[in-house]
Amino acid sequence: MKRVITVTVINQSGVLNRITGLLMKRQFNIESITVGHTEQPNFSKMTFVVNVEDERKIEQLVKQLSKQIDVLKVNDITDKSIVLRELALVKVISPPNLRLEMNSIVEPFRPQIIDTAKNVVTYQVVGNPEKIDAFIELIRPYGIKELTRTGATASVRETQKTINTQLSILK
């Protein structure tokens, strides 16, 4: 079963290595990892998608990550209402006579064309990993020259109830 874990850390050299080392020691297979700055300049947020067979192992992992000196917060957000996105850059072999056909086929995925050459088009696709997979399978028959994916990043959704409470306070 795939689990989505977010870890907020102090942005220092070696933190990523220590965190991934801990995952490796616990024999977790990292499906995806993204790291980026947060709204606070000295902190970074890591998002891991890991495969887990035993639910108890994930509880142990969260506890072990929480004990790390540079770790501020650890959350298993898998079972929460989340927004999960990934970005893919896909270079597709695209002779000019096929571009109209290709663009009409991929249009439901709302990709952006970010580069073109004589016989190649580079699409940027953003969405959940399943959407990216579907886009790739749809475009594969045309010939994928290069494919780059960022890995998933996620955030917990704000609840509507919280928003309504805040609005009533403001009145």
Residue, then its C-alpha position, 0 to 999 in steps of 0.5 A: m500500500k502506498r503512503v504519503i508522508t510529509v516531513t518539515v525539516i530545518n534546511q541544512s546540509g545532510v538532512l535529506n541524506r539522513i532521512t533517506g538513510l533512515l528509510m533505507k534502514r527500515q527497508f522502505n521503497i521510496e516511490s517518489i520524493t520531493v523537497g522544497h522550501t516552505e513559507q519560512p526560508n530556513f525550513s524545507k518540506m519533504t514529501f515521500v510516497v512509500n510502499v508499506e505492507d505492514e501498517r505498524k511499520i509506518e507508525q514506527l517510521v513516523k516515530q523514528l523520523s520525529k526523533q531526528i534532530d533536524v525534523l520539526k514535524v512528520n505527518d502521514i497524510t495518506d488517509k486525509s483529504i489531500v491535494l497531490r500533484e506531480l509534474a511531467l515534461v514529455k518530449v514527443i516525436s511530432p512531425p508537423n502533419l501530426r501535431l493537430e491530431m496529437n493536440s486534440i487527443v491530449e487536450p482533455f489533460r490540459p497539457q501546456i506546450i512548452d517547447t517545439a522543434k521541427n519534429v519534437v513537441t515538449y508537453q508539460v502536464v500537471g496533475n495526480p500521478e494517475k493522470i500523468d500515467a494516463f497521459i503518457e500511455l495515450i501519447r506513447p504510440y507517437g513516440i516518447k523521446e524523453l520523459t522527466r517526472t518530478g515526483a508527487t508533492a502534497s498538502v492537506r486540504e483545509t476543511q470547509k467547516t474551518i473556513n465557515t467558522q473563520l467567516s462567522i468570527l469576522k462578521 
